Amino acid sequence: MSNGDITLTAGDAEATVLPGNGGRVGGLRVGGVELLRQGERFGCFPMVPWCGRIRDGRFRDGAAVRQMPLNAPPNAIHGTARDAAWRTAREGADEAVLTYDLVEPWPYSGRVTQQIALTGDCLTLTMSVETYESSFPAQIGWHPWFNRNLGGEDVTIDFAPAWQEERGEDHLPTGRRVEPKPGPWDDCFGMPGGVDVTLTWPGQLELKVTSREEWVVVYDEQREAVCVEPQTGPPNGLNTHPRLVTPLEPLEASTTWTWTRL
């Protein structure tokens, strides 16, 4: 088992997987064109065992109150796995499977498994969190940074959410659902039929981000890149929409990016 970089290829698509840097997809090239923002904090990283911000870094589990490090003061953000080295369980020409064992500061033991599978026209990311000991609340999500510009016109983002989570001054959902508002966004949206967001680089490429999950955060306030983040619950969801991982029932999610040349 190593955590050296992995290159997957299928057709004219090539993905770089970085187990040693948070289990992230470091790059995705289609016909030689890089779709993901480059840099050690970018690419596409897994958000686990929580997504987005936890208010004050605290969440309840029954009677216990758990405190996470405030890595985005005054909150904790994006889980612990993106800062860790993952292990390569399996790698092939077009697929890799990585694992990460949950450790401190996360207070519960468990294992995260992520599968990255590439074809000539899509990339599928699948993640599961399982435990053989005590049950705990968790979330799964992905945080891709798609380049805003691939050399032509800027990307457009098209989706039809059922609602937008009202965002408070502290960037956390207030618990109210409101009519979706026009961008720019750093916001969470509800898509009960499943996440379905289309990114179009005019005259170049169309890419669809889909998932069976019903939550997506869209972030396009940065000049270089836009983010479309499918996740199993909203930000602060360990407090407001906890999903339980039990010895009998892991938490599983997946997302697929499908592209077409224009």
N, C-alpha and C positions, 0 to 999 in steps of 0.2 A: 504494500500500500504506500503510495507516494502522494505528495500534493503538488507535483510539478504541473506546469501549464499544459492544457490539452487543446488540440485543434481538431474540430469536427468538420467534415466536408460532405456535401451532397449537391450534385449538379454544379451550378456556379455559385453556390452559397458556402460560406465558411464562417464558423463560429469559434471564438477563443473562450475557453473556460478556465477560470483561475481559482482552483481549490484553495490555494494558499492565501488568497485575498477575498475572504468572505464568501467563497463559493459562488462568486459572481460570474456572469457572462461578460467578459471584458471587451468583446467586439463581435459584431455581426456584419459581414461583408456580403453584398449581393452584387455579382458581376464586378467585383473589385471595389464597390462603393461602400464605405463604412457608414452604417446606420446609427451607431451608438456613439455618444460623446465619450471621448477618450480621457483617461486619467484614472488614478488609482481609486478615487472615490466614486467614479461614474460607472459606465457600462450599464449593467442591470444586476442589482443585488437582491438577494432574498431578504424579506422582512419577516423575522421569526425570532422569538415566540410572540412578538406583537408587532402591530403596524402603526405607523404614524406616532403621534404623541400620546403619552399617558400623563394626565394632569398631575403635576407635582411629583411625578415618578411613582405614584402610589396606587395600588389596587387592592381590593379586598378578595380574600378567598375564604369564604365562611366567616369565622370570627377573626381570622388573622388579617392584619394589614401588612402588605409587602412593599418594601421600598426599593426602587431601582435607581441606579446612578443617574444623576441629572446631566445627561450628555447634550441636552439642548435646553439649558436653564431657562425658566424654572421647571422644565419638563424632561421626561425621558423619551427618546425617539427611536423608532425603527428596529427595536429588538437588539439582540446581542450577537447574532450569528454573522453579521456583515463585518464585524471586527475580528473574526476568528479564522483560523485555518481549518478547512474541511479536509476530509480524507477521501481519496478516490477509491470507491469500492469496485468499480468496473469501468472500463473505457473501450470503445470500439471506434470504427471509422466515422460513424454518424450519431453516436450516443455515448453519454457518460452518466454514471451514477455516483453521487457524492453523499457522504454522511457527516453529520456533526452531532456530537454528544453535548447536550445542554449541561452547562457547569455554572458555578458562581459567576456573576451575581444572581443568576436565575436560581430560585430556591428549590426547584424540583428537578429530579433526574428524568431524562427522556432522550430520545434520539430523533433527529431530523434526517430525513432522506430526501434528496433532490435528484430528479432525473431530467437531463437535458437531451432532447432528441431533435435532430435536424433532418429535414427532407429538402428537396430542391426548391420548394416554395413555402415552407413553414418551419417554425421553431416552436416546440412544445416543452413547457416547463411544468413539472409535476412535483409536488412536495407533500410529505406527510410528517406528522409529529406523533410519536407513539411513546407510551410509558408502560413499564412492567411493575411500577410501584404505585405511589399515590396519584390520584387524579388531580388535574390542574387546569385553569383557564388558559387559553392560548389563541393566537391568531397567526394566519399565514398570508403573505402577500409578496408581490414583486415590485421593484422600483426601477423601471428602465428609464434611462436618459436618452431619448431619441434626438439626433441632431436636427436642429430647426431647419437647417439648410444643407442640401446635398450638392450645391453648386449651381442650382437654378433658382426658382422662386421658393419662398418660405413655405413650410408645411402648413396645412389647414387641419383642424381637428373637428370631426363631425360625429355627434352622438345625440341620442334622444332619451335622456334620463327621465324617470318618473318624478323625481324630486331632487332637491339639493339640501344637504344638511346645513342649516343655518350656522354660520361661523361666528364665534364670539371674538371680542377684542384679543383674546389670548390664542387665537387660531384654532381653538377646539370647538367641536360641535356643541351647540347649546341644548340639543335634544329636540329642537323644533325642525320640522321639515317645511321647506319653502319652495315656491316655484323656481325652476332652474333659471339662473341669471346669466347674461352674456359675460364672457371673459374680460380681462385676464383672470385666471383662476389659481387658487391654491385651496381647492375645495373637494369635498367628498359628495358623491352623487349616488343615488339609488337606481339600480336597473334590475327590477325584480325578475325579468325574463332572462337575466344573464348579462354580463358585461359585453358590450359590443360597441367599439369605438374605432372609427376609420381615420387614419392619418394619410393625407395625400400630399405628396410633393409633386406639384403640377408638371405634367409632361415627363415625369421620371418614374415614380413608384407610388402604388397605393398599398398600405399595410393595415390590416385589421387586427386589433387586439380583442380577443374574445375570452370569456371564462364563464363557467356555470355559476360563479359567485355573483352576488347582486350589488356589491359595493365597488366603487372605483374612485380613486383620487386623481384629479387632473391638475397638473401644475405647469403653467406656461408663463411664469413671471420672470424667467431667466432668458437672457438674450441668446445663449448658445444652444439651448436644448429645451425639449418639452417632455413631460413625464405623464404616463398613463398607467396607473397602478391598481390592478385588480387585487382585492383583498377580501378576507372572510368576514370582515366587520368594519365599522367606521373607526376613525381615530378615537382614542380613549375607550375603545371597545372592550378592553379587559374589565372596565367598570360598567359599561352600559349594555353591551351585547356579548357577554362571555360565552365562548364555545369551549366545552369541556373535553379534555383529552382524558380518556379512562383506559385501564388495562384492556378492556374489551373493545373500545372504540377509538381508533386513532383519528386525528383531524387531518383531512386530506383536501387538497385543492390543486387546480391546474389552470394554466393559461396558454393560449396558442396565438402566435403571431403569424398571419398568413399574408403573403405579398404577391402583387401582380405588377409586371412592368407596364408602364403607360406609353 
